[in-house]
Amino acid sequence: MQVFRRGRYIMLVAVLMLGFCSASAFMLVQLRADSWKIANTSAQNLLTLLSQDIDSRMEAYDAVLEGIVRKVQQPEFASLTPDLQQILLFDQVLKEPYFTSVLVLDAQGNVVRDAGAMPPRQDNFSDRSYFQAHLKGEASGLYISTPFQRRLTGDDDVVGLSRRIDGPDGHFAGVVVATLKLSYFQDLFKRMNLKDGDAINLFSQSGVLVMRSPYIANQIGRDFSASENIKRFQSARFGSFSGVAAIDGVMRLYNFMHVGSRPLILNVALSHDQILSTWRKQAISIGVALALLCGLTIALTAAVRRAYNDRVLAEETTRKSEARYRLLADNATDVIVSLDRDLIRRYVSPASHEMFGMDPGELVGKTARSIIHCEDWPLVQKIAQEARMSSSPVEAIYRLKHRDGHYVWVEGRYRYVAENDSLILVLRDISARKVAEAKLEKANAELARRANTDGLTGLVNRRQFDELLAAEYERANTAGTSLALLLIDVDRFKLFNDTYGHQEGDDCLRLVAQTVQSKARSGDICARYGGEELAVIMRGAGEEEALGVGERIRAAVENLQISHSASNYGHVTISAGCSSAGAEGVHDVKTLIAEADRLLYEAKRTGRNKVIAARAPEFTGGLPAVSDEKRRLETVETYQQRFAEKPNENLNVIARGAAELLGTPIGFVTLAGDKELSLIGRHGIEAETVARDIAFCGYTIAGTDPLFVTDTQADLRFRSNPLVQGLEALRFYAGAPLVDPQTGFVVGTVCVADFKPHEQPTDGQRKLLSDLSTLVIKELN
């Protein structure tokens, strides 16, 4: 029997060692698979990032070429002056990154328009692939050529991007071509921080190498279509495989995809050696550790076998008494108490002196309640009752009084003994644990506070703002109470930073935030919304009360008198927009924010340093006043006389261009007189004049930035306007003021309108309308 047990033990050790080895082998296999998976995932993420960058860049450049083609194909375009044609075709085109030239070629390949020269240079490019592909009908849409060097400079490596120009009857009339520097791809790939042996390659659909990182100059433009890797790239839209590179013979893991709908194939190639380098180090470490573990196991097995016989006799002797004394042995440092059915102590172990400063004799014969905290006594009674009803131990945490008066946190474990109707209680001191838990709770609270607080201003941060606003909106909506939102922006803050530096800007923003916090109502939630924008969530406030708080904040900031030389006021000011949950049309949190943002923009557009709400008298009380109206009208009269003497048909073209670019059926250019507005450029509208008191332009000329009204029927300013009534109601309006460069007065507008509402404008649409207003002023001067 003894030999059998020993043999079984040795077998168990052998199985254990085999388990170690198996687990280690399995771990190594998993680690290798994880290394491969991580590398593959990283490559796919990088591939997606690069592909999206290239595709979006190509789409942007294609949009430029499409715009030029569309203008050239318009019948009226040829009637424009060469200077205006050049502006409309190429205004700021060469400011696009990496564009080196943009040309318009006729059907014979001759240069007829040149973004970089006026008049265009005399040259012919009919031999170029970007011309031949469209001439032969081999390309539709955007064509991307293989790399070549510019004929003009001879040292710029570029690819050609071209689009076909059709004549009135659809015949081939030439191409628009732009050359894109290969340095765009080279710079993009450099930012990816590749490891040694890794590579990024961009091929044309035909297998010609367009760019590579690491860069190898003599490989750019080389045809690799015969290689097996290229054939696999061409056979699918995306995928991954391992293969040997044709350029340097390195075995790599290839992840590839076609770039959108472009004839380009992008791949990220990771060296097998780099992928597995970390795994090899781990394998060596695990192998060494496993060898040491096996050696230690063998040594311990031998020692255990020597001690085995000595332990057998001792185990047999103590086995019978082990159950009787296990409780006391396991809890030698704990206090053991025996309680009768009335919870009177009948036995207390000596450890009570260390835990409570009392000897057992001081505790025996007294009720347990004598040292239990009065708030915890009901809990102890409940636990004692549960222990009597249960066959398993029952635990509770409560406080016991020490001799010196302080309380000790204990964990009490109660077990019922049916033989003598008593309870065996084991008490363990957990005071240190409770202190640690309190510290942890405090640390968690501090961590939560920091996570929800903006580090610069000390206000609630944007993430917490979004959560709190959603919760407050839901609460107000459910309870039927009011809720208001103030969006505040520091006027011309970018110019403040540019003038005084970012450190002064931070100090200014902190001071403004403190002012907002101090002037808001008690209980209002002040937050940093983003950048120089702050927000105040006002529970239970209507629009009128919120407007008053906003005005109080505005005045307080102005009274700070923080110097701001780039501001019209000479000091720092704020603008604010105020919206409320009870307002008409505000039916969710997103709309509440959008309405406040719209009103904030209107405050900034109409002079800044003001607070605007949807129902504020200055916002809904008719046309806004225009400063120095007499001198402005004198300037307008000068423009009207100039136009009367020499009408400019180009203004009709600009009006039509504005309508097309903003997707509306109506576009017009006005001069704003005293009683009426003269339409000096028109598209989609027959009227020559419109009364100023109903024209939307009357609001546009009160500011210096574009005005966008996405839905006129939802705007209180225009509810009663006759232009917004009936079947032919104008639902959308956008206008930019025409500013005289000499006097700074607004003399008119360039506008678009539609019979249906539009979405909120983008920054690009605002800038587009502003650029067109600048172009109109140039035409009028």
Steps between C-alpha positions, in 0.01 A plus 500: 500500500787737589678432169175549306443843654861603431476387137176689458666813640790475254251451217316812615824702495576371148154597383547841662831557318340386176222748568758779548660414168164472321375827646824674401482358148138606471591845631780536245268397221242753620762774540623433147146512369438821699816660360385412151146619567616829656735565208225418250248724681751786524578466130130500409435808717797680343386390155149635561637830632730550201235393248245744643755784497599434137139448386376816670794699361430368147131579545584858601730546198240336275241748626730785395537352149125432474427862591735625227347262240148611596588869460685452168203307353250779581403689179509840677855444626672591173329841507669600826814712510828303515574638846163389637537162330839456668353594843196273465711205379810517713435725804731357771523163316879486524473548876386137516789304661733323257332640184779621268294605199144499364450524121208496258594330170300517177417201279851515344680507837589871486497705823207744497472578873778496762445552873859617537525739207284763331512485197568123495836364387526358146543125527346171382445191717316274258767230550426464871305194619255719692399659166507183286285304747210746463556553126471125437207459740700266725422699817177619658494739792832581669810354331820451705819458299819315587791707641690736271712815519353838413609625161523859624739440792638154424554425868151464656381138526122518454193312388237652272134533608273572203134525400342513154335816359203439269380738232133605466427193287692262728815478288848502652599864566815457710595428861563675831821366657672567830838363604530364854843472662604150602632663815138495627512119519861506625415744783187302590691171523786657702257585782421133556825421693572163343730248666813362331401258228140629469377681190204686349446483122257679267452347153289599205236248391738390222779417748722812471656610830380853582663543843673289764618540856788454568556716192718355219523757219594263216197276572236773456320455169627143451252244364457200736195352327686172432559431871281251685421751775357753251285229340353420842437872564316526167289188558297639795382831649677429829670218688815383674770242433868431558748532219852599396542861385618543140698812594722375785416127542371538858223264619209716616135484606305701242168671572362675192193680372392704199470870583126571471401508132845630397732292279745472792605203715642565847676243716664492842774236518632392841825303526457151644816554708355815659161338568656203681797675668311569825352149499846341467619690808190386690556141388859505631387649833218247540732213407758602761228546763351161413837327532556658841148408609545137394835480681348647814207256476736202480698627800184553704370155403813338637476700823132415543569129451763507776258668740202287399551212742560736793175682432275192466503414869448862607208537261327191635541623860367851439223418251246406770546828693538730197127569454456581872774765507489632140291809587735604782815423296382697197401805710769508768535880471123558483265530797280193555178553698225261612153659538195343661145541366470841675826618338686489835873427465592161653853478360748759358847407370813678626540692168239744634768686691685591180184582303292689762748568781283280728575162659253211458393533865371853434275378218370158611152503652401830337266558207654542156323836468725658764781584256312503165441842342137603555442547124625146427304313771191436279727348237663267752160384628392425144820307421473293819145405408606405145782284638251301713288436189793402275734204492779716354701781664357852473722810486457866586722809530444737791677704772610400853613742768866488618593559862644844413169610342561471126318244287660202323355375171457122515377227269285257706443144384204329679438123504214335686574194721177303546637266770504773765289766325792745478681713246873478427623842394839575340597870494770632267638855518452669159566861607804525272293373207225754569760781507637378167148481354429856617822622337413312181150649498645848547754439221224375269292808576798724420567305181136539395516873574810541284351292222199733488685832540676712239862537603540861384183670624392271783151482349315185399662352188327425168439130570333573834310791345346270238392251767361765737312688225339177377397411857367850578306510172342161575413613854345826380311323222360241743409747774376771263744756638709752308866475402724759332843486339752780453782452247774759554794581271794731573502750213797486262689267733726367224620855435555539877725191498682620188558843659586410861603134487332180615604536865322834523212340312476225763503760780227696322285189452542403867392850613197498268404153628523621861278797412242275334498273806463792741220674309295188424221403738564264791444150370568585134747268326790684336711310247773543246328409174815506288787738418392848606133399528332465841150383587253544787220249564221675692245278675150643534587813301298641212636699211449838666683404821781334303533815286537708819771269637679510164493880497635505858789275397567711188518822701726342762746377236505842334566663840812286537655735242747237375696678226432365146645726231363282216140549623276785382432575868866510610441240770380141536126448447269202460202413284229256605202315358211393722256215428237332718340157506155654496561692177306406187687249286739393776411135542830337594844574647662527157253770393542684831876525439458584129258784581737649759788468253293672226418791727863523615610528137237773444635693799852481359382581147319815607783664691597270792494596871131412528261227616221387268197281563239391244228724648718791608355838385820600320484172309130497408405869503539564127803582287816564704646848493807564283767726645568832321221434249537842335862451397426141401226617262741754347740213425214293354403792272854503359472130410153546349622783273802293398279202413248717315778643282659161432284191569706185567365176354757303702281560806232274344767230456606536865135483615451181301828357633396574858167321447664194342773473761253517790238282328220756468280611205539872577808721524525881495727798572351815661583858585315596822345846477282688745159355414577224253769262380610503135570158349803572277576130441230233467453129443162326529320822599334770286455783752730802462427650842359384835381703799768517767253453786412145382831398341710253697800704387398770749635266771812409302623859467487543880801270539837425343470122470269282288142440621348152452129438576447125457119523536338843489169370638677377816668840557297749705645792301332392179170340614288793375713579194292477177789328323457205739126461434307308233590226254809683373637565848876539530613250767879541478717811476875564517674831442843656539549878538683702232753712692646808333880470543544878529237592760424163661124555449273217384352607165307185407495123497564189294219253580336168418148375582298181471139386538598222740698497828871406504733338751728703727779663289856376504802724553583442134161638386540808720846564355374441146233767538754741653742440210222572248420828679867600464484411129187718454672799663795457259257497206319814623827687547 
